[in-house]
Amino acid sequence: MTDEPLRPLRADARRNREKILAAAVRVFTTEGLDAHLERIAKEAGVGSATLYRNFPTREALVEAVYRNEVAQLCDAAPALLAQQQPMEALRAWTRLFLDYVTAKYGMIDALRAIAATGGNPYGHSREMIRDAITSLMDACKAAGVIRTDVRPTDFSAALEGIALTSAGAEHREQAERLLDLTLDGLTVGR
């Protein structure tokens, strides 16, 4: 199962696809994975046929949403580094990571079901996230603002731990405190 069309999409079709993915994140996050797909189509401002043309099954939509969220998260790293100082970029990215985890939290059972049937919704997501973390940490190390003895895999494990213990919107405040503690522990001179 793949979330990419076989040929390039027209601009209007690409916009519809993006609207569906954005609406699906909102609806799945608030209503859960049992939300009606027609509700997602309506939220996206497209017809049900357009939704089903892009995503013939619920599983295809869930997998596409997940992959899209990972791509957006990882694509944010270079943009943040271009706009902010490295430590501020890392801090901002960790908040985006929490947003990503919150969205994924509502989809976890469906993602596991897809994996159980032989699909691979996770694909290269772990590598992509690790690469984003590495680029952010390398910039921070080059700027001399974080410790050089902490590896990206260490920081990634800390983020995953925070995500596992603080997943869900109701735990957001605690997750942000834990992130601040973790980032403070990375900072040189602390």
Buried (B, 14 or more C-beta within 10 A) or exposed (E): BEBEEEEEBEEEBEEBBEBBBBBBBBBBBEEEBEBEBEEBBBBBEBEEEBBBBBBEEBBBBBBBBBBBBBEBBBEBBBEBBEEBBBBBBBBBBBEBBBBBBBBBBBBEEBBEBBEEEEBEBBBEBEEBBBBBBBBBBBBBBEEEBBBEEBEBEEBBEBBBEBBEEBBEBEBBEEBBEBBEEBBEEBEEEE
